[in-house]
Amino acid sequence: MSRNNLFTPISIGNVKIKNRTAMAPMGAFGLVDSEGCFTQRGIDYYVERAKGDVGLIITSLTKVENELDKIKTGLIPCISQNPAKFGMTSAELVERCNSYGTKVFLQLSLGFGRSGAPAILDAPPVSASAIPNYWDPETTCRELTTEEVETLVEKTGEAAAIAKHAGYDGVEIHAMHEGYLLDQFTLSIFNRRTDKYGGDLRGRLRLPIEIVQEIKKKAGQDFPVVLRYSIKSCIKDWRQGGLPGEDYQEKGRTVEEGLKAAKILQEAGYDAFDADAGTYDAWYWAHPPLYQSDGCYLEFSEQLKEVVNVPVIVAGKMGNPEVAGKALDNDQADIIGLGRPLLTDPEWPKKVMNNDEESIRPCIGCHVGCLGRGFDGKPLCCAVNPAVGRERYYKIEPTTSPKKIMIIGGGVAGMEAARIAHLRGHNVTLYEKSEELGGNIIPGAIPDFKYEDKRLLEWYKHEINKLDIDVVLNSEVTEELINEEDPEAIIVATGSEVAKLDVPGIEKEHVLTAVELLNDVEKAGQNVVMIGGGLVGCETALYLARKGKNVTVVEMMDDILSKGKPVPHMNREMLIDLMNYYNIEVMTNNCLLEVTDEGAVLINNHYNKTSIKADTIGIASGFNSEQDLYEKLYAARSDVYMVGDAQEPSNIMDAIWSANEVALNI
């Protein structure tokens, strides 16, 4: 990789950007007030990324109006609710970011259209045509009139003028991508109009063309306008995406049409393309989860670069500096878009510049702390960086009264607690009963599609080593050791163990836990029955299937991936599609009744029994917290805290967040 390429300037229109990194636009859920204006938390959130040396910030989608495509107020920015106040809060945001040499473009959105989730809508959905709502196909969107579409064009021009007055360096149009309202006009599968905004490709492109022309008219010809642009829709069918490498007929925008449209749009006046792929129907392309490969859009952006002569920004799991640098070297992009990588580590650009890539905290592709929270009605944050969106309040401050702290358990919760407590100035010792730090992440990171979990584990080990935190391995903490060491505070992070099922035959040799299967896949026979269709069971099943095993998943609920913490939509859909692709059979409403020498006996919710042959029975029936030591200590002293899976078996986010919260406040 040529590191220098990442840190050479580039211009979008007449705006010079100091380097080739850009913060990709992400919805600022919970970072706005009831009038759609950025709060202090929102301002701090963007300034933190500017301090990390990113060249360009593209803000959250900001609605240009909220009467036609109407959503509940206070969820995301809206420039037209109170334009004067929006301009005032934006001025502070831009001025502070510009102080670090970072340019800021405001992303302007026409709205959601058929993609609007019922939970966020404040009126029936609208669209280019009378088509089904994505989330609730029983609901049909109202077709916007020609006059209403013209109003949207006018509102976008007015919004750009307000943005320019507030100090924004440019705007990005959201979105001829991801199947949002504007994209619904450009895609033939959604647009059935017979007026000037429908028909052939040029007719369907009339709306984005009129938008850029209106902006240039109202904000000036030299005011940069970028287009968020899906080169390929990846739609296999309505509400069904096509997997990478899968042979299917594209029903949305093909690459051929995407390249043809890009040339027309550049001619219309767009100054750059912010390129990606996917729609809500193929959401695991638009928001790539851990199952997607690094640089998953590069094959498309490389082709786009061949037909346009304005800058091309590309995101799509570009958080690996090696991948980012090579994309520039290979002329696959001009600017590297970093979305979630700048949530996990705002100093990504600075660390790459300083040859300190090992210190970059990686994104694990889970979506649990970012977009998943937005759709769950919670503020934007990050699973591995709890300070996102609350930078001012989660700042690591030195303690005024250093304490001797014993941390029991070297999983992710214990390591996070040790890291934060040490940074605050406490005297920390981390105890781990095994020979290695990592806990349940170690087996969980074994599948090749979980490599980002492995990167997170390596990051924690690197930070523990860099900070020279005292670590004692192969040491099971007892009450006697605690009395001997006499710590002033104890953080119990003893984690959890695989839950054991009490059924006949469970002790047989061909019964293995998911952890045992992950640690040694060679123990698995050719035919595997996985008991438990939660995230652990399904990911283990996928791992085994990719190793050539015949796998059946048995789940007691009505559906897989329905028990425990919600799995964000894009991750869930891609995992299910991959399971189908690898011919994993799923049996719901069934429980394990008995393990036999030939396989297993199942019983369904109607009490009907089924015998199934298998060489291996995998158990993924959940985890039980290890709380024995905590309960003994809590009864005797007041300086004991419990974090992570020891509290309740959950996910990486809950482990890190609970440890971070406690360690910040001891």
N, C-alpha and C positions, 0 to 999 in steps of 0.2 A: 504493500500500500504506500502511496505517496501522501504522507501526512500533510505536506505543504499544500496539496490541492484543497484540503478541507479549510485552509485558513488563508485563501486568496480572496480578494473582494470580487463582487459581481454586482451588476446593476439590473434592477427590474424597472423598465422605463427609465426615468431619470433619477431614480432613487438608488444610491450606492449602498450596498450591504457589505459589512466588514468581513464576513466569512461565508462559507458555504453551508452553514447549519441554520435550520429554521424550526421553530416550535410549531408542530402541526396543530391544527385547530381541534379542540376538544370542548364539549359542552361544559360550561361553567355552572353546573348544577349546584344550587345552594350558595353561590358566591355573588348573588344579586339581591336587591331589595324588592319590595312589593311593586315598585314602579319600573322594574326591569333595568335598573342602573347598577353598575359595579359597586359592591361594598368595599370596605377597607380590606376585608379578607381577600376579595378578588384582586384588588390592586397589589397587595403583598404577594399574592400567588404569582402574578406575572413579573413583578420586580425581582423576585427570587431567581427566576430563570434568566432575566437580563444580567443579573450579577454573576451568573454562571457562564456568561460570555457567548450566549447564542446570538447569531447574527440578525435573525428576523423572528419576531413573534407574530403568529397569526392567531387572533383571539378566538374565543368561543363563537359559535354561530349566534348571530344577533338578529332577531326578527325585525323586518322593516315595517311591519304592521301586525296588529292582533285583532282585527275585526273579521276578515275573510277566513283566514286559517287561524282559528282562535284556540289558544291553549290557556291553561291556568296561569295566572300571573305569578311572578316571583320565582319561576323555575329557571328560566334562561334569560339573557339580556334581550331587551326590546327597545329600539331606539326611538319609537314614535309615541310611547306612553307619556313620557315627560322629556322631550328633546333637550330642554335647557339643562335639566339636572343630569341627563345622560352625558351631555357635553362637558359639564363641570367635573364629574367623577372621572370621565375619560381623560380629561386634560391632565389630571394628576398622574394617572396611570402612564400615559405616553411620556410626559415630561421626565418622570423618574426612570423609565426604561431607556429613553434617549440619552440620559446622563451617562449610561454605561456603553453608549455607542450602538445600542440595539434599536433597530427599526421596528415599528409596530403597524401591522395591517389589521383593520377591523373586518371580520367576516360577516357579510350581510346575507340574510336568508329570507326567502319568500315563505318558508314554512315547511311543514311535514307532509301535508296532503294525505294520501292513503297510508303513509308510514306512521301517522300519529297514533300513539298508543291511547286507548280509551281512558287510562288513568290520568293522562296529562291534558286531554282535550276538554275544552269548555263549551264546545258546540259540535254538532255533527261534522264529520270530516268532509273536506272538499278535495277535488282533484281536477286533472285535465279533462277527464271523462267520468262517466258513471261506472266506476269499477269498484271491486271489493276492497274494504279496508284490510291491510295486511294482518293486523292482530286479531280482528274479528271479521272473518269473511262474510258473516251474515249481515253485516252493515255495508251498505252501498254508499260510496262517496257522491256528493252533489257535484255536478259539473259546473265549473266556474263560467260565467258569461264572458263574452268578448270584452265588455266594458269593465268587468271586474279584473280581468287579466291586464288590461291597460292601466288600471289603477295600481296594480302591483308594480308595473314598470315605473310609473310616476313615483311611487313611494320609495322604490330602490334608488332612484336618482336623488330624491330629497335626502334619504339617509346618507348617501355618499357625501353630499354637500355638508351635512351636519358633522360627519366624521372628519372631513377635511378641516372644518372650522375648529373642531376639538383638538386637532393636532396630529391625527393619525397620518402615517406616511403613505398610506394607500388602503385599498380595500380588496377583499377576496369575495367572490360571489359563490354562495352556497345555495344550491349545489347542483351542477350538472353531473352529479355523482350520487351513488348509494340509493337511488330511487326516491329522493326527496321530491318535494312539489315541483321544482323547476325541472328535474330530471323526468318526471312523469309526463311533461309536455314533449320531451325530446325522444322518448322511447315509443316505438310503434306498438308494442304490446299493451301500453297503457293509454296512448293518445288515439282516440277515435273521432276527433273533432273534424268538422267540415268548414270551419271558419278559417281566418288567416293564420291561426296558430296550430293548424293541423295539416294532414296530407303527407306529402313527400318529405324527404329529409330536410330540405331548405325551409319548408313550411313549419316543421317541428322545431327547427332551430331559430325561428323568428323571435321567440321570447328571449333567449339569451342574447341574441343579436340586438334587439331593441334595448335590453338592459344596459349593455356596455355603451351603446350610443347615447342613452339618456344620462348615464353617469358622466361621460365625457362632456356632454352639453352642460350639465349643472355644476360639475366640480372641476372642469377644465381638461383640456386634451392631454396635459402633462401629468394628470393625477393617475397613478398606476392602478390597474384593475387586473387582478388574477382570477382565474377560473378554477374552482375545485372540480376535477374532471375524472370520471371513471372511463377509462379507455375501453374496458370490456365489462359487461354486466354480470356475466357468469350465472345467468338464469337458466336452469334446466327445465323448470316449469313454474307455474304459479306457486309461490311460497316454497320453492325447492331449488337449492343451489347445486352447482356442479363442482365436484371435488377436483383438486389439482391432479392432472394426469388422467382424469376420467374422460371417456369418449361420450360426448353428448351434443345435441343440437342446441346452439345458443338461441334463446328466444328473446333476449334483450338486445343490447348493443354488441355487435361483433367487433373484433379488432379492426377489420376492414372498414366498417362504418365509422368506428371511433377515430381512425386516422383521417378519413375523408372529412368528417365533421370538424376535426381540429384545425384543418387548413382553412375551412370556411370561417371558423370563429377567430382565428388569428387575423385573418383579413378584416374581420369586423371591428377589431381594435383591442382584443385582449392582449395584455402585456406579458403574461406568463401562464403556465398551466401547473396546477398542483395535482399531480396525477396519482391515481389509484385504480382499483377495480372493485366490482361488486355492487350489490343492492341489498335492501332488506331481505329479499328473497334468497340472497346468497350472502348473508350478513357475516359469515366467517371469512369472506374476502374483504369486505369493507372494514371490519374490525378483526384482524387476524388473531386467533387464539394460539396457544402453545403448539397446537397440532400443525400449524402452518410453518413453512421454512423461512429462515431469514431472507430478506430481500425478495419477498414473494411477488412484488410488482415489477421487478427489474426487466423481465422479459417483455413487458408491455411498454414501460417507459423508454426502453432502448429503441423500440419501433417508433414511438412518438417523436423522439429526438430526431429521427431521420426525416420527418415531414414538416417540422416547424422550426423556426429560427429565433424563437423567444425562449427564455429560460424555462426549464422543466424541473419542478420540485417533485421529489418522490419520497414517500414514507414507506410503511409496510414492513415492520420488524427490521428496522435499520439500526438498532441499538448496538450492534457489534461493530466497533470502529474499523475492523478489517474489512467487513462487508461494505461499510459506508465509503471508505477510501477507494476500494476497488471499483465501486459504482461510478465514481468520478473519473478514475483512471481509464475506465473502459467506455467512457462517454455514454453511460446509461442514464445519467441525470446531471443537472447543473448544481442543484442544491439538495441537501439531505434533510428530509423532514423527520423530526424526532417528536413523537407524541408521548406515549407512555414512558420511553426512556428518559424524558425530561421530568416526568413525575417522580420516577424512582430516584433519579439523580440529577438535580438542576445544574450541577457543575460538570456534566458530561463534556461539553466543548473544552472547558478549561483543563480538565484532566487529560483529555486526548492531546491537547496542545503541549502539556507538560510531561508527556510520555508516561502517564500514570494510569494506564487503562485498567490495571489490576484493582484500582480503588473505585472503579465505577460500579455502583450498586445496580444490578441488572433487573430488568422487568422479567417477570416469570409468565407473562401471557395469560394470567388468570381472569382478568377483567372484574374480579370481585370487588376491588377497592375503588375502581374508577367508574366505567360506564354501568357496571352492574348495580352500583349504588344509586346512580342517577335514575335507573328504571325501577328501583326499589323505593324511590321517594326520599333518598338520603343525599347529603352533600358529596360532591366530588372529593375523592381522596386517593390513596394508593395503598395496596395491600402490604407492601414492604417499606413504605415511607409514610408513617402516620402524620408527618408534618405538612403534607400537601393540603393546601387550602386553609391552613391554620398555622402558617409559618411563624407569626408573631407570638403565638401562644405555646407552641411546641419547640421553641428555641431551647437549645441545650445550654443552660446557665450553670456556672460554677457554684458548687455548694458552699455555704458559709460554715458548715460544721461537718467535715469529713468523717465518715464512719468506716469501720471494718465490716465489710459485707460478705457473707457466704452465700454463694449461688449454687443450688443443688440441681444438677441436670444440665447437660450440654447439648440439648436440642436447640432449635431456632429460638425458642423463648428464652432459654438460659443464656444463649450467646448475645441476644439483643439486650437483655437486662445487664449483662456484664459490660457490654460496650458502652451503653448510656451511663451507667453508674460510674464507670472509670473516667469517661469524658467529663463528668461533673466533678471529679476529684476525689471520689471515694476509693478506699483501699479494698480491692475486689479479688476474691479467689473463686474460681469456677471449678466445681467438682463434677466429674462424669464417671459413672460406674463402668462403662465399657472402655475399649481401647481407642475410641475415636469420637470426635465431636460430630454432631449432626442428627442424632435421634432418628425419627421415622422418615426424615428427608432422605436418608441414605438409600434405603430400598426404593422409596418413592421416585427417586431421580434416575433409576436404572434404565427404564425404557428410553429409546433414542428420542422420542418426542417430548421427554421431560428434561431435556438437556439444560433448560433454563433454571430448573430447580437445582441442578448440579452447579451451575454458575453461581447461584445465590449462596449455596453452601460453601463454595470456594471463596466467595467474597467475605463471608463471615469469618472463615478461618484466617484469611489474609488480614482482616481488620483486627482480630484478636491477637495475631502475631505482631502486627505493626504497632499496636498499642502496648505490647509487652504485658498483657494481662496474665496473671498467674493462673495456670490451668493444671489441675491434678486429675489425670486419667486413671482408669482401673481402680477407682476408689468409691465404694458405696458408703454414703454418709450415714452414720448412726448417731443416736443421741449421745453416746459416749464421745464421739469425735467432736460433736457440736459443743459439748461441755468443755472439752479440752481446748478447742480453738477460741471459744467465748466471743463469738461475733456480736456486733451491736445491732445487726439486722440480718435477716435470712430471707432469701427469695427461693421458694420451692418451685422448681420447674421439672418435676419428675416425669412428666409426660403421660403416656397411655400405652396400654398393651392390647393386642388383638383379643376381642371378646371370644370366649369359648362357647360353643353350642353343646347343650346337654341332650344328645340324641344317641340312640343305640348305634354302635359301630364307629363313633367319632374318633376312637383311638386307633383305628386301622392305619397301616403305614402309607396307604395311598391318599390319605387326607392331609392336605397341606394348607397352611394359611397363605393369604395373598402375599404377605411379607416373605414367607419362605419361598414361594414361587418366584418372586422378583429377585431375591438374593441368589437363587440357583435355578434357572429356568430348565436346566437339564433334568431336574427331578420330575418334571411334568411329562406324563405320557402323551400319546397322540390325541386321545379324546379326553377333554377336560370339561367338567361341570363346575361352574363358578357359582357358589351360593352367595347371593347378595348383589343387587344391581345398583348400588350407589356408585359414587365417583371412583372409589378405590377398586371395586369389583369390575366396573366397566373398563377402566384404564388397564387393569391387569389382564382382562380378557382380550383387549385390543393388542396388548404387547404379545400375548401368547399366540394370537391369531396371525400376527405379522411374523412370528417365528414358525409358521406352518402348522400350528395345532388346530384341531377341530374343537371349537368352544361353544358351550351353551351356558347362557347366563340365566339363573333362576332368581326371581324377585317376588317377595310376598305382596308388594304393593301393586296398584293398577298399572303402574308405569315405572320404567327404570329412571334413575337420576331424579327421583321425586322425594327422597327421604333425606333429612339433614339440611345443611345449609344450601340455599338455592344455587344452582350452577347457572352463571350468566348465559343468556340466550344463545349467543354466537358459539360459545364453547360447547354448550349442550347439543346444538344442532349439528355441529361438525363431528362431535364424538359419535352421535347416533348414526350419522351418514357413513362415517368410517366403519362402524360396526357392521352396518348393512353391506358395505363394499367388501368387507373381509368375511362375509357370510357367517357372522356370529348369530346363532339362534338365541332368541329371547323368550323365556317362559315367565309370564307375570302371574300374579295371584296364586303363587305356589310357594310352599315351604319344604325344607328338608325334613323328612320324617325318620329316615334310617339310612345308614351307610351299609352297603353290602359288599361282598367280595367282587361282584360284577359291576357295581356302580352305586346307584342311589335310588331310594324310594321317595317320591315327592307326594305331597297332598295339597290339593287346591282349596279354594275358599268354599267349594261345595262338598268338601270332604271326600272327593274322588282321588284315588291313589294312582300314581303312574310310576312304573319302573323305567329307569334310564341307565343305559350302559355307559361306563366311563372308566378310563385307566386312572384318572386323578380327580379327586374332589377338592376344589379350592374353596377356602372359607374367607369371605369378605363381609362378615356380618357386623362390622362396627368395631369400636374400641372402647375400653373401660379406663377411666382415669386412675392414676396411681396416687392415692391421697393418704395412704397409711401414715407416712412420716409426718405430713402436714398436720393431720388430726392429733397426733401425739404432741407436736410442738405447739400448736395453737392453744391447747389447753393449759400450757405452762408459761407462755411468754407472749408479750404484746407486739413484738417486733418481727412478726412472721407474715410473709405475703405469699400468695400462690398465683402462678401465672401459667398461661398456655394450656396445653391439653390436660395438665393436672387439674385445672378448674373444670374443664368440660372438653371432651374430644371435639375438635372443630377443624379449622383450616389454618393455613400459614398466616393469613391476615390476622385472625383472632389471637394467635400465639404471639406474633410480633407486637400487635397493638397493646395487649394486656401487659406484656413485659416492658414496653416503652413507657406506658402510663405510670407504672409503679416506679420504675427506675428514675423517671424525671422528677419524682416528688418525694423521694426518701431524703 
